[in-house]
Amino acid sequence: MRILLAIALLLVPARAPAKVLNVEFKFTPFTGDPKNDTVEVVAGAAHVFLNNVPIADQQVEKHEVPVLFEAREIAPAVWVTADSLGPIVRKGKNTIRFVFEPTDPQASYRAQLRWASVVDRAKETHAPGRSTSTNQADEGVEDEAANGKLVMEHEFTADFAVDQPWHHLPPVVSLTDDDRVALGALVSERVEWFKPDFAQVYKALAGTPHVDLNEIRKKKCLEAAHKAGVHVTTVPSTELDYVTSGGPEVVVRAKRGELYPPDQAAFAHIKGDELQTCAGMALARVYPKQLVAVRTPGGTWVVVY
């Protein structure tokens, strides 16, 4: 019987390890004691970089947030998921960096950075009178005291990311005047896309994560925005800022304000919250706060994000 049992156990396939689908990061600058039910978020500006590419700038307002669970997890002031960052995420090793500048440059505070992998199946734990289930793994936390500006970063692996050919292009060390003209043209040509039949806008939206292109076409929310008088504009070329990252990516953004200033007055004339939401989401994807471009081996600049 023992021999038969051993053979049977050998025939049972080992359960494959959980597959990582995403990685999420939560950052909060705060004052107060995390042992309490709440702490107070510190006001300031948070800047997020992935692989040295600036990906987000967020104003953080002073307010109370809860402290959750036995782990004393502070509700995030900034929440970033790797799958929302598109092709900037490399297959393999990546580094995310949070830079926080408090409104009061002499402020004393603490900051908490948490990370966790999201996996493809839930992990269950059972204890007397209590059961838990989570699809998170590899959870970690860093807590740091600060005075004034603070930098926190974390290296993570993203085997779920798609290896893009341009990831292997040489880094862009400097830009010529011709480069800046070509990058500026990429910004301005998008303005011309917003006109019937919106073919270029739909093309840009195709394959974009978390975007239901069929639903956008069905609702005709781009058409509704155009009919309501929404116009797409951009800043003059003299107001463009070009940021190199130490890699092939170059970020193009406005020196001040939005790269494509939103037409809020006309947007309010779109009839119905559903159409407004649909149009707003679609236009935000095609006309973001910044464009990320790379230079192909042939010398042509193309937008990758």
Buried (B, 14 or more C-beta within 10 A) or exposed (E): EEEEEEEEEEEEEEEEEBEBEBBBBBBBBBEBEBEEEBBBBBBBEBBBBBBBBBBBEBEBEEEEBEBEEEEBBBBBBBBBEBBBBBBBBBBEEBEBBBBBBBEEEEBEBBBBBBBBBBBEEEEEEEEEEEEEEEBBBBEEBEBEEBEBEBEBEBEBBBEBBEEBEBBEBEEBEEBEEEBBEBBBEBBBEBBEBBEEEBEBBBEBBEEEEEBBBEEBBEBBBBBBBBEBEBEBEBBEEEEBEBBBBEBBBBBBBBEEEBBBBBBEEBBEBBEEEEBBEBBBBBBEBBBBBBBBBBBEEEEEBEBBB
